Every structure is written in C-alpha cells, then in structure tokens.
Amino acid sequence: MIQGYFGVVTSTHGLGSTAGMAMLERGGNAFDAAVAAGLVLQVVEPHLNGPGGDLPAIIHSGGETRVLCAQGPAPAGATIAHYRGLGLELIPGNGLLATVIPGAFDGWMLMLRDHGTMELAEVIEPAIFHAERGHPILPRAAAAIAGLADFFRDHWPGSAATWLPGGHPPDGGANFRNPALAATWRRVLAESAGAPTREARIEAARDAFYRGFIADRIDAFCRESFMDGSGTSHAGVLTGADMAGYAAHWEAPAVLDFRGWQVAKAGPWTQGPAFLQVLAMLAGDDLSAMDPFGADYLHLLAEAMKLAFADREIYFGDPDHAEVPLDALLSPRYTAARRARIGASASFDLRPGTVPGFEGQVAQGMAILDRLSRPEGAVYEPTMAHLSQRRGDTVHLDVIDRWGNMVSATPSGGWLQSSPVIPGLGFCLNSRAQMFWLEDGLPTSLAPGRRPRTTLTPGFAAHADGGRLAFGTPGGDQQDQWQLQFFLRHAVFGMDLQTAIDAPLIHTTHFPSSFWPRTRQPGQIVIEDDMPDTSIAALRARGHDVTLIPAKSAARLTAARRDPDGLLTAAATIRQRQAVAVGR
C-alpha cells in the first residue's frame, strides 16, 4: 500500500498511474489526474479500452457524490427489425453491428471541463507521448494481437496496419507505437487551440470528435462492411448524426446504507445496483462472526449474488426508456424476502423475484432467457488466465487529491479484438450493443437511443466517521462479485486495502452472461485455488459445481481511501503484476 497526505493514484497499468500522479505534482486536482490516467490507459491497454469505448465514473467533490454517465446509447438505425432482417438472433460480439455511440472521450472532456483545472493540452500530453514514442506492450496485448493476426490480415486491414508493425505481431515487452492516434489527438488540439477560454477549448475538442473530422470519418467507415462474429460481413448503423446528438452527462448515484457506510453505485443502466442488493440481503446476518474464507460465508455470498443477478436480467436497463423499480428492489421488505430464499444447498434455477405490477415482465423475460441462455459454457471478459486472449476487457482507476476530491472510474470498450481500426484515426469502436436482446419485452431489448445495460461498475462508499473509499476492477459480469468480497473484507472484517484485495476470490457464472453468446452455467462457482481446501470441499458437498482456477488469476482490483484526518491510502492487486498504486 501507498500512504501519504498529498495524493494517490491507482490503476490497472503503471504508466496510467504515473501519468495521473504527474498531474497532481503539477498542481492539478483528482479530476485532471483521472483524465490524464484514463487517456494513457487507452494507449497502453488497447486490448482493454480505447477512445471509442464507454466510461462510467463516480466522483466526490465538495461533499457531493455524482455519477458521470459516458455510456453511449444505441444509434437511430439500431432496431430489432433491422437486425432480425439480417437473420440474427443475437447481436454479434464484434464488428460494426455491435457498436453504440462512443462515449468515453466525451466523458473525460466533461469531467475535465466541469471539475478539472488544467488545459486539455496538459492532460493529454502523456497519452500523445506514449503513442508517439512508444511503450513496452503488455504480453497479454501482444498475445491478443498474435491470436488475431491472420484475421486482421484477411478481414480488418486497418487493424493489420495498426497492430502488426512490419506485418508481424509485436513481442510482449517490445516498444509499440500508435502514430495515427497521436496524430488524431494533435489535430484535436490544433482545432481547439484558438478558442478563448479553457472551457471553450474543451468544448471545441468535443466538437472535433462528435461533430468534426472524427465523426465524419466514423460515419464514412460505418458504411463499409466488415466480418463480424456472425460469420458474415455487415456494415454498421452508427452515423455522424448519431454522433452529433450525443453528450455525456451527470446524474445521481444509486445508494444504500450498510453498517455505517453509504455505498454508491451507478444506476440500473449498469449492473451496479446488484452490488447494493446483495448488501441489503445480508444486512441482517452477523457476518462479522463468520469466517470470510469459510464455506458458510462463501455459500451465503454466492447464493445472494445468484438472486441479485437474476433480478438484473429482468429489471435492470436504461431508466430513461424503461420503468426500473429500483426502490422496490432495494427495499428491506423485498431484500428480506430474497434472503429467505437462500437455502442450505446450491441453487441451479434462475430465480428472479417478483415486484408487484411487473409479473408480466418477469414471465416474458424468463421465456426469453430460457430460450436464449443455453447452458453451453459461460463467456465473459478475460481477466482470468485460462480464458481466450481474443476477448476484450476493461480497466479501472481511482484517484484522491490533497483536497479530498475523489474519482472511481471504469473505462472499457473500443477493444482492438472487437472492432476494426478506423484508418487515419488509430482507434476502433466499441461492441457494447451485444448486451441488448433482439427480443421485445425487457428493459434491455434493443431500441434506438437506449443505453445498453453495461457491466461497468465503479464503486464508492462514505463512512459516517468521514472516511471515504473508491474501488473497482475489470471483469465483465464478475466486477461486482469481486468488489463485494473486497468491500466486505474491508468494511466488515477489518482487513486493510491490500489484504482485502489480494485474498482469494470466487464468482458465479450461474446467470446469463452479458456478452455474446449470452450463455450460463447453472450452479457453477469459480474459485481461486488458494482458497482453503476444506472450504472448497464443503462447497462441493453443498452441491455447488466448483471450478478451480490458479491463485491470483481473477480480478485486477484497485482501491483508494481517505481517512477522516486526511491520510490517503491506495492499493493495487498483485494479480497479473500489472496494476500499480502511486502517491505521497
């Protein structure tokens, strides 16, 4: 752990963390640091996020906690009828049909405009440097490129030109450059430099991306056809008009009081409220008397997560386009009834609860899930060593400055694996639309202007004593499962941040995956094999379908805490030897 009183930055890559810390050292605040770190992560972790991706963040400033929503919605042409007319039952996991409006860049600019103090040219300089001069490419990124090299050559020429320097995949650790991306950012700076104020220059940069040369190139590119996960070449539906009408925005978080903490998550357009539901279910249990690595506790946690995520499938979605009964789902009466459904043995059925007035939605949703979510093997983002290197993932960062400003952000999307690179821009689009259903009747049914129900879920909690905590991890459907274990270890069992992060983890793949091909494995829990053998055996005896994975192969948790006296602490997982916490 890093401790001090000046500032801390923790992220999933050391170059992102040090870029953020450099802004704090220059007099910037947590928001300047977060933007600099986030832009660098787009360069050095291109297999995990990019400028064409998405961004939810939770910020705390001046005693107020707010959510930054930079999750782009579905384009105007993204209708169920259009996709069904192409012969599709599911939206592909890659290619241009999977694209929604990119939100990440606008989100970072909104954060910088409203809460930062520095110029865009200052905070984007580290990203331009690493794109121009290069960076040692991560072995996992190099492996992802190598696994897709032939596909890039055959089907995605822009990707081949970007990711195969000299015509060959880079070796892990080799210097890797993205001059096209650096040139894109330099042009954005040049086109915005003449604006009269800092805020106007940021607005001009947003215009260059969403209404200028970047939007024009994206519009033309999406008219072309590229091979996608359906095995067919398709053009996209995203247009310049979709881009021009988009803007990231601020909104209130979903919150829950839990044992002296007020825990905040983004709303039901993310999976974050499932985290709150589990806490509410466990509020009446004497957790502190349990062994956090014992079978009784792990069984209770796994079963509670199964119930909360079953509700996610039925009820969660964009609350601007569908009625989401979040107050009912988090109410003591409802969550107590859900807790009562946890028995002594592992459950294998998908068991959403019924909120009065939503009986028809539950029945229709279960009919869709029963038909489409076949138990053929779960697929999810690969933060775990045994998964394919071809799938995309996510990054995370937490920042606290000396004034007590805090950021927890989980950028994702725009993975090099999932969409062809746009020639001349140096980045690709996202594939978040795969989280929609091509079936009517659910809050996550595809519709123009609707946000996909994303897995991205930064965490924040404020204690009654004045302490505050920012935390998160990559990992798709597993993000809130791993964060729950971290948070409970710290908040209930009293572990310090590093111990809570590094202890062995579990998760369940019982519920439908958010990612193509949307399958599930009923009753399965995945456990790092440094969990006590007695606990693993006892969970199997309770009926759980246990899959063991190597120790320290799940999650890339990071966290930062501010104590009431101003002491700052930051920690990053030792898993995969990549995440780094810095500070002083």
LUMMAR-772446 format. One record per residue (C-alpha): x, y, z. Coordinates in nm, 2 decimals, always signed. Example, Ala and Ser with C-alpha at 12.3 -4.5 7.8 and 13.67 -1.06 7.14 Angstrom:
<atoms>
      x      y      z
  +1.23  -0.45  +0.78
  +1.37  -0.11  +0.71
</atoms>
This chain:
<atoms>
      x      y      z
  +0.00  +0.00  +0.00
  +0.10  +0.36  -0.06
  +0.01  +0.62  +0.21
  +0.05  +0.99  +0.24
  -0.13  +1.32  +0.26
  -0.06  +1.47  -0.08
  -0.24  +1.25  -0.34
  -0.27  +0.89  -0.46
  -0.35  +0.73  -0.79
  -0.41  +0.36  -0.85
  -0.49  +0.20  -1.18
  -0.45  -0.12  -1.38
  -0.13  +0.00  -1.55
  +0.17  +0.17  -1.40
  +0.20  +0.42  -1.68
  -0.16  +0.53  -1.62
  -0.09  +0.57  -1.25
  +0.22  +0.77  -1.30
  +0.06  +1.00  -1.56
  -0.22  +1.08  -1.31
  +0.04  +1.14  -1.03
  +0.23  +1.38  -1.26
  -0.08  +1.60  -1.29
  -0.11  +1.61  -0.91
  +0.25  +1.70  -0.88
  +0.20  +1.99  -1.13
  -0.08  +2.13  -0.91
  -0.38  +1.96  -1.07
  -0.66  +1.80  -0.89
  -0.80  +1.45  -0.89
  -1.01  +1.51  -1.20
  -0.71  +1.64  -1.40
  -0.52  +1.33  -1.28
  -0.81  +1.09  -1.37
  -0.84  +1.23  -1.72
  -0.46  +1.20  -1.78
  -0.45  +0.85  -1.65
  -0.76  +0.75  -1.84
  -0.62  +0.88  -2.17
  -0.29  +0.69  -2.12
  -0.48  +0.37  -2.04
  -0.64  +0.39  -2.39
  -0.29  +0.39  -2.54
  -0.11  +0.13  -2.32
  -0.40  -0.11  -2.27
  -0.56  -0.11  -2.62
  -0.69  -0.47  -2.57
  -0.89  -0.34  -2.27
  -1.02  +0.00  -2.37
  -1.00  +0.28  -2.62
  -1.12  +0.63  -2.73
  -1.42  +0.47  -2.90
  -1.54  +0.30  -2.58
  -1.75  +0.38  -2.27
  -1.70  +0.53  -1.93
  -1.89  +0.53  -1.61
  -1.73  +0.71  -1.31
  -1.83  +0.81  -0.96
  -1.68  +1.14  -0.83
  -1.69  +1.30  -0.49
  -1.62  +1.67  -0.46
  -1.74  +1.94  -0.22
  -1.94  +1.69  -0.01
  -2.14  +1.57  -0.31
  -2.12  +1.24  -0.49
  -2.22  +1.22  -0.86
  -2.21  +0.97  -1.14
  -2.06  +1.05  -1.48
  -2.25  +0.86  -1.75
  -2.05  +0.84  -2.07
  -2.22  +0.52  -2.19
  -2.34  +0.59  -2.54
  -2.68  +0.48  -2.65
  -2.79  +0.27  -2.95
  -2.79  +0.46  -3.28
  -3.11  +0.56  -3.45
  -3.08  +0.28  -3.70
  -3.03  +0.01  -3.43
  -3.37  -0.15  -3.43
  -3.48  -0.51  -3.36
  -3.64  -0.52  -3.71
  -3.32  -0.42  -3.88
  -3.10  -0.68  -3.70
  -3.37  -0.95  -3.74
  -3.39  -0.87  -4.10
  -3.02  -0.96  -4.13
  -3.11  -1.31  -3.99
  -2.96  -1.25  -3.65
  -3.10  -1.38  -3.31
  -2.82  -1.22  -3.11
  -2.61  -0.91  -3.18
  -2.26  -1.02  -3.27
  -1.99  -0.98  -3.01
  -1.77  -0.79  -3.25
  -1.78  -0.59  -3.58
  -1.97  -0.28  -3.66
  -2.32  -0.40  -3.58
  -2.21  -0.43  -3.22
  -2.14  -0.06  -3.20
  -2.32  +0.21  -3.00
  -2.23  +0.58  -2.99
  -1.88  +0.61  -2.83
  -1.89  +0.79  -2.50
  -1.55  +0.77  -2.34
  -1.39  +1.08  -2.49
  -1.69  +1.30  -2.42
  -1.70  +1.17  -2.06
  -1.34  +1.26  -2.00
  -1.39  +1.60  -2.15
  -1.70  +1.67  -1.94
  -1.50  +1.57  -1.62
  -1.22  +1.80  -1.72
  -1.45  +2.09  -1.81
  -1.67  +2.08  -1.50
  -1.42  +1.97  -1.23
  -1.07  +1.99  -1.37
  -0.83  +2.29  -1.36
  -0.57  +2.21  -1.63
  -0.57  +2.25  -2.00
  -0.65  +1.96  -2.23
  -0.31  +2.00  -2.39
  -0.15  +1.93  -2.05
  -0.36  +1.63  -1.95
  -0.34  +1.46  -2.30
  +0.03  +1.51  -2.33
  +0.13  +1.18  -2.16
  -0.11  +0.99  -2.39
  +0.04  +1.15  -2.70
  +0.39  +1.08  -2.58
  +0.33  +0.71  -2.53
  +0.15  +0.69  -2.86
  +0.43  +0.86  -3.05
  +0.74  +0.75  -2.86
  +0.60  +0.41  -2.78
  +0.56  +0.19  -2.47
  +0.65  -0.17  -2.38
  +0.35  -0.36  -2.50
  +0.19  -0.58  -2.24
  +0.23  -0.96  -2.30
  -0.14  -1.00  -2.29
  -0.20  -0.73  -2.55
  +0.07  -0.89  -2.77
  -0.10  -1.23  -2.73
  -0.43  -1.09  -2.82
  -0.28  -0.94  -3.14
  -0.10  -1.26  -3.23
  -0.41  -1.47  -3.19
  -0.60  -1.24  -3.44
  -0.31  -1.16  -3.68
  -0.44  -1.37  -3.97
  -0.80  -1.24  -3.91
  -0.67  -0.89  -3.92
  -0.48  -0.95  -4.24
  -0.78  -1.12  -4.41
  -1.07  -0.91  -4.29
  -0.97  -0.59  -4.10
  -0.69  -0.41  -4.29
  -0.70  -0.10  -4.07
  -0.63  -0.33  -3.77
  -0.35  -0.51  -3.95
  -0.18  -0.17  -4.03
  -0.21  -0.06  -3.67
  -0.14  -0.37  -3.46
  +0.10  -0.56  -3.69
  +0.40  -0.33  -3.73
  +0.62  -0.45  -4.02
  +0.35  -0.71  -4.09
  +0.40  -0.91  -3.78
  +0.26  -0.92  -3.42
  +0.48  -0.75  -3.16
  +0.65  -0.95  -2.90
  +0.55  -0.89  -2.54
  +0.76  -0.61  -2.40
  +0.86  -0.47  -2.74
  +0.83  -0.10  -2.80
  +0.49  -0.03  -2.96
  +0.37  +0.29  -3.12
  +0.04  +0.42  -3.25
  +0.13  +0.73  -3.45
  -0.21  +0.76  -3.61
  -0.37  +0.80  -3.27
  -0.11  +1.06  -3.17
  -0.19  +1.25  -3.49
  -0.56  +1.24  -3.41
  -0.51  +1.39  -3.07
  -0.27  +1.66  -3.21
  -0.53  +1.76  -3.47
  -0.79  +1.78  -3.20
  -0.56  +2.01  -3.00
  -0.48  +2.22  -3.31
  -0.85  +2.27  -3.39
  -0.94  +2.37  -3.04
  -0.64  +2.59  -2.96
  -0.79  +2.91  -3.09
  -1.09  +2.91  -2.85
  -1.07  +3.19  -2.60
  -1.10  +3.01  -2.27
  -1.01  +2.67  -2.11
  -1.37  +2.56  -2.11
  -1.42  +2.67  -2.47
  -1.11  +2.48  -2.58
  -1.25  +2.17  -2.42
  -1.58  +2.22  -2.59
  -1.40  +2.27  -2.93
  -1.23  +1.93  -2.87
  -1.57  +1.77  -2.81
  -1.69  +1.92  -3.13
  -1.39  +1.79  -3.32
  -1.47  +1.44  -3.20
  -1.85  +1.43  -3.22
  -1.93  +1.69  -3.49
  -1.60  +1.73  -3.68
  -1.33  +1.53  -3.86
  -1.35  +1.23  -3.63
  -1.73  +1.20  -3.66
  -1.70  +1.24  -4.04
  -1.45  +0.95  -4.06
  -1.66  +0.73  -3.83
  -1.97  +0.80  -4.04
  -1.80  +0.70  -4.37
  -1.63  +0.40  -4.21
  -1.95  +0.26  -4.08
  -2.09  +0.24  -4.43
  -1.83  -0.02  -4.51
  -1.88  -0.39  -4.44
  -1.65  -0.60  -4.22
  -1.66  -0.96  -4.10
  -1.81  -0.99  -3.76
  -1.90  -1.26  -3.50
  -2.20  -1.38  -3.70
  -1.96  -1.51  -3.97
  -2.09  -1.25  -4.22
  -1.98  -0.91  -4.34
  -2.20  -0.63  -4.22
  -2.20  -0.25  -4.23
  -2.27  -0.06  -3.91
  -2.57  +0.16  -3.83
  -2.38  +0.44  -3.65
  -2.39  +0.77  -3.83
  -2.25  +1.12  -3.80
  -2.59  +1.24  -3.70
  -2.59  +0.99  -3.40
  -2.25  +1.13  -3.30
  -2.36  +1.49  -3.33
  -2.66  +1.44  -3.10
  -2.46  +1.28  -2.81
  -2.34  +1.43  -2.49
  -2.22  +1.27  -2.17
  -2.40  +1.38  -1.85
  -2.41  +1.38  -1.47
  -2.67  +1.20  -1.26
  -2.73  +1.09  -0.91
  -2.60  +0.76  -0.79
  -2.79  +0.46  -0.65
  -2.72  +0.44  -0.28
  -2.76  +0.21  +0.02
  -2.68  +0.25  +0.38
  -2.49  -0.05  +0.52
  -2.33  -0.07  +0.86
  -2.22  +0.29  +0.89
  -2.13  +0.32  +0.52
  -2.33  +0.49  +0.25
  -2.24  +0.28  -0.06
  -2.29  +0.44  -0.40
  -2.31  +0.28  -0.74
  -2.42  +0.40  -1.09
  -2.78  +0.34  -1.17
  -2.96  +0.04  -1.33
  -2.81  +0.12  -1.67
  -2.52  -0.06  -1.51
  -2.52  -0.38  -1.30
  -2.41  -0.17  -1.00
  -2.74  -0.19  -0.81
  -2.69  -0.57  -0.79
  -2.40  -0.50  -0.55
  -2.64  -0.29  -0.34
  -2.90  -0.57  -0.35
  -2.66  -0.82  -0.21
  -2.55  -0.59  +0.07
  -2.92  -0.53  +0.16
  -2.99  -0.91  +0.16
  -2.70  -0.96  +0.40
  -2.78  -0.67  +0.63
  -2.95  -0.89  +0.89
  -2.67  -1.15  +0.91
  -2.40  -1.14  +1.17
  -2.13  -1.15  +0.90
  -1.85  -1.05  +1.14
  -1.89  -1.38  +1.33
  -1.83  -1.58  +1.01
  -1.50  -1.69  +0.85
  -1.46  -1.48  +0.53
  -1.29  -1.78  +0.37
  -1.52  -2.04  +0.52
  -1.78  -2.24  +0.33
  -2.08  -2.10  +0.52
  -1.99  -1.74  +0.43
  -1.89  -1.82  +0.07
  -2.21  -2.02  +0.01
  -2.42  -1.73  +0.15
  -2.24  -1.48  -0.07
  -2.27  -1.70  -0.38
  -2.64  -1.76  -0.34
  -2.71  -1.39  -0.27
  -2.53  -1.30  -0.59
  -2.73  -1.55  -0.79
  -3.05  -1.39  -0.67
  -2.94  -1.03  -0.73
  -2.81  -1.11  -1.08
  -3.13  -1.29  -1.17
  -3.31  -0.97  -1.09
  -3.05  -0.78  -1.30
  -3.16  -0.98  -1.60
  -3.53  -0.90  -1.56
  -3.54  -0.55  -1.42
  -3.22  -0.35  -1.50
  -3.19  -0.13  -1.80
  -3.19  +0.23  -1.91
  -3.43  +0.41  -1.67
  -3.49  +0.68  -1.93
  -3.65  +0.43  -2.16
  -3.80  +0.17  -1.92
  -3.95  +0.16  -1.58
  -3.70  +0.01  -1.33
  -3.84  -0.04  -0.98
  -3.51  +0.02  -0.81
  -3.66  +0.15  -0.48
  -3.86  -0.17  -0.45
  -3.56  -0.39  -0.54
  -3.35  -0.23  -0.26
  -3.63  -0.21  +0.00
  -3.59  -0.40  +0.33
  -3.91  -0.60  +0.27
  -3.81  -0.72  -0.08
  -3.45  -0.80  +0.01
  -3.55  -0.98  +0.32
  -3.78  -1.20  +0.11
  -3.50  -1.26  -0.13
  -3.26  -1.35  +0.16
  -3.52  -1.61  +0.28
  -3.49  -1.80  -0.05
  -3.13  -1.89  +0.03
  -3.12  -2.25  +0.15
  -2.85  -2.49  +0.27
  -2.77  -2.63  -0.08
  -2.66  -2.47  -0.40
  -2.94  -2.35  -0.63
  -2.94  -2.43  -1.00
  -3.25  -2.24  -1.12
  -3.26  -1.88  -1.23
  -3.48  -1.72  -0.97
  -3.58  -1.35  -1.02
  -3.81  -1.20  -0.76
  -4.15  -1.05  -0.85
  -4.21  -0.68  -0.79
  -4.59  -0.61  -0.78
  -4.70  -0.48  -1.12
  -4.41  -0.64  -1.30
  -4.55  -1.00  -1.31
  -4.59  -0.99  -1.69
  -4.23  -0.87  -1.74
  -4.10  -1.14  -1.52
  -4.28  -1.41  -1.72
  -4.18  -1.26  -2.06
  -3.82  -1.21  -1.95
  -3.79  -1.57  -1.82
  -3.93  -1.70  -2.15
  -3.66  -1.51  -2.34
  -3.38  -1.62  -2.11
  -3.50  -1.99  -2.11
  -3.49  -1.99  -2.49
  -3.17  -1.80  -2.55
  -2.94  -1.86  -2.24
  -2.85  -2.22  -2.30
  -2.60  -2.37  -2.05
  -2.33  -2.43  -2.30
  -2.04  -2.27  -2.12
  -2.02  -1.91  -1.99
  -1.84  -1.64  -2.18
  -1.72  -1.33  -2.01
  -1.44  -1.07  -2.03
  -1.10  -1.24  -1.97
  -0.93  -1.11  -1.66
  -0.86  -1.47  -1.59
  -0.56  -1.66  -1.72
  -0.74  -1.96  -1.86
  -0.96  -1.76  -2.10
  -0.91  -1.68  -2.46
  -0.69  -1.38  -2.53
  -0.92  -1.28  -2.81
  -1.19  -1.12  -2.60
  -1.19  -0.77  -2.47
  -1.19  -0.64  -2.11
  -1.17  -0.33  -1.91
  -0.95  -0.10  -1.70
  -1.00  +0.08  -1.37
  -0.86  +0.38  -1.19
  -0.90  +0.55  -0.85
  -0.77  +0.90  -0.76
  -0.77  +1.11  -0.44
  -0.61  +1.45  -0.42
  -0.49  +1.66  -0.11
  -0.82  +1.85  -0.11
  -1.03  +1.53  -0.08
  -1.16  +1.51  -0.43
  -1.21  +1.15  -0.54
  -1.26  +0.96  -0.86
  -1.35  +0.60  -0.92
  -1.37  +0.52  -1.30
  -1.41  +0.20  -1.50
  -1.34  +0.28  -1.87
  -1.39  +0.00  -2.13
  -1.48  -0.08  -2.49
  -1.31  +0.00  -2.81
  -1.10  -0.31  -2.77
  -0.86  -0.40  -3.05
  -1.01  -0.75  -3.06
  -1.37  -0.64  -3.12
  -1.39  -0.38  -3.40
  -1.17  -0.29  -3.70
  -0.94  +0.02  -3.66
  -1.06  +0.33  -3.84
  -0.79  +0.42  -4.09
  -0.63  +0.76  -4.01
  -0.77  +0.77  -3.65
  -0.58  +0.49  -3.49
  -0.86  +0.35  -3.28
  -1.17  +0.13  -3.31
  -1.53  +0.15  -3.20
  -1.70  -0.04  -2.92
  -1.91  -0.36  -2.91
  -2.14  -0.27  -2.62
  -2.46  -0.33  -2.83
  -2.41  -0.71  -2.78
  -2.57  -0.66  -2.43
  -2.91  -0.59  -2.59
  -3.16  -0.86  -2.66
  -3.32  -0.88  -3.00
  -3.65  -0.97  -2.83
  -3.91  -0.72  -2.71
  -4.03  -0.70  -2.36
  -3.72  -0.63  -2.14
  -3.55  -0.31  -2.04
  -3.25  -0.44  -2.22
  -3.43  -0.50  -2.55
  -3.26  -0.31  -2.84
  -3.41  +0.03  -2.91
  -3.27  +0.35  -3.06
  -3.15  +0.59  -2.80
  -3.15  +0.33  -2.52
  -2.83  +0.27  -2.32
  -2.72  -0.09  -2.31
  -2.72  -0.23  -1.95
  -2.34  -0.23  -1.91
  -2.13  -0.44  -1.67
  -1.91  -0.14  -1.60
  -1.95  -0.05  -1.23
  -1.71  +0.18  -1.03
  -1.76  +0.17  -0.66
  -1.76  +0.44  -0.39
  -1.85  +0.44  -0.02
  -1.86  +0.71  +0.25
  -1.85  +0.62  +0.62
  -2.03  +0.81  +0.90
  -1.69  +0.89  +1.05
  -1.59  +1.09  +0.74
  -1.38  +0.82  +0.58
  -1.43  +0.76  +0.21
  -1.34  +0.47  -0.02
  -1.31  +0.44  -0.41
  -1.27  +0.10  -0.56
  -1.33  -0.12  -0.87
  -1.20  -0.38  -1.10
  -1.23  -0.50  -1.46
  -1.40  -0.83  -1.53
  -1.74  -0.80  -1.70
  -2.01  -0.98  -1.51
  -1.76  -1.06  -1.23
  -1.69  -0.69  -1.14
  -1.95  -0.65  -0.87
  -1.89  -1.00  -0.74
  -1.52  -0.94  -0.68
  -1.59  -0.59  -0.55
  -1.84  -0.73  -0.30
  -1.58  -0.96  -0.15
  -1.32  -0.68  -0.13
  -1.57  -0.43  +0.03
  -1.70  -0.68  +0.29
  -1.35  -0.78  +0.38
  -1.26  -0.42  +0.45
  -1.58  -0.28  +0.59
  -1.70  -0.58  +0.79
  -1.39  -0.80  +0.86
  -1.14  -0.51  +0.91
  -0.88  -0.61  +0.65
  -0.66  -0.33  +0.52
  -0.69  -0.25  +0.15
  -0.41  -0.46  +0.02
  -0.50  -0.77  +0.22
  -0.87  -0.74  +0.12
  -0.77  -0.71  -0.25
  -0.52  -0.99  -0.26
  -0.71  -1.26  -0.07
  -0.86  -1.55  -0.28
  -1.18  -1.48  -0.47
  -1.48  -1.66  -0.60
  -1.75  -1.58  -0.85
  -2.05  -1.75  -1.01
  -2.14  -1.80  -1.37
  -2.49  -1.92  -1.28
  -2.68  -1.63  -1.45
  -2.67  -1.54  -1.82
  -2.35  -1.37  -1.95
  -2.39  -1.01  -2.06
  -2.17  -1.10  -2.36
  -2.23  -1.29  -2.68
  -2.33  -1.58  -2.69
  -2.52  -1.50  -2.37
  -2.49  -1.84  -2.21
  -2.49  -1.96  -1.84
  -2.36  -2.24  -1.63
  -2.62  -2.32  -1.36
  -2.48  -2.37  -1.02
  -2.12  -2.31  -1.11
  -1.89  -2.12  -0.88
  -1.53  -2.04  -0.99
  -1.27  -2.04  -0.71
  -0.91  -1.94  -0.69
  -0.73  -2.25  -0.57
  -0.56  -2.08  -0.28
  -0.90  -2.08  -0.10
  -0.88  -2.33  +0.19
  -0.93  -2.69  +0.08
  -1.18  -2.75  +0.35
  -1.40  -2.47  +0.22
  -1.38  -2.60  -0.14
  -1.47  -2.95  -0.03
  -1.76  -2.82  +0.18
  -1.90  -2.61  -0.11
  -1.89  -2.92  -0.33
  -2.08  -3.11  -0.05
  -2.35  -2.84  -0.07
  -2.40  -2.91  -0.43
  -2.20  -2.63  -0.59
  -2.04  -2.71  -0.93
  -1.69  -2.59  -0.84
  -1.43  -2.49  -1.10
  -1.08  -2.41  -0.97
  -0.86  -2.16  -1.13
  -0.50  -2.07  -1.05
  -0.43  -1.85  -0.75
  -0.41  -1.48  -0.82
  -0.57  -1.52  -1.17
  -0.91  -1.34  -1.10
  -0.97  -0.97  -1.09
  -0.75  -0.67  -1.10
  -0.89  -0.48  -0.80
  -0.77  -0.13  -0.71
  -0.88  +0.09  -0.42
  -0.80  +0.43  -0.26
  -0.92  +0.55  +0.08
  -0.92  +0.89  +0.26
  -0.94  +0.87  +0.64
  -1.11  +1.15  +0.84
  -0.77  +1.30  +0.93
  -0.67  +1.33  +0.56
  -0.45  +1.02  +0.55
  -0.46  +0.87  +0.20
  -0.41  +0.50  +0.12
  -0.40  +0.33  -0.21
  -0.36  -0.03  -0.31
  -0.35  -0.23  -0.63
  -0.37  -0.61  -0.68
  -0.06  -0.82  -0.71
  -0.26  -1.03  -0.97
  -0.10  -1.03  -1.31
  +0.17  -0.79  -1.19
  +0.03  -0.50  -1.38
  -0.18  -0.27  -1.16
  +0.02  +0.00  -0.97
  -0.06  +0.24  -0.69
  +0.14  +0.56  -0.65
  +0.13  +0.85  -0.42
  +0.29  +1.06  -0.15
</atoms>
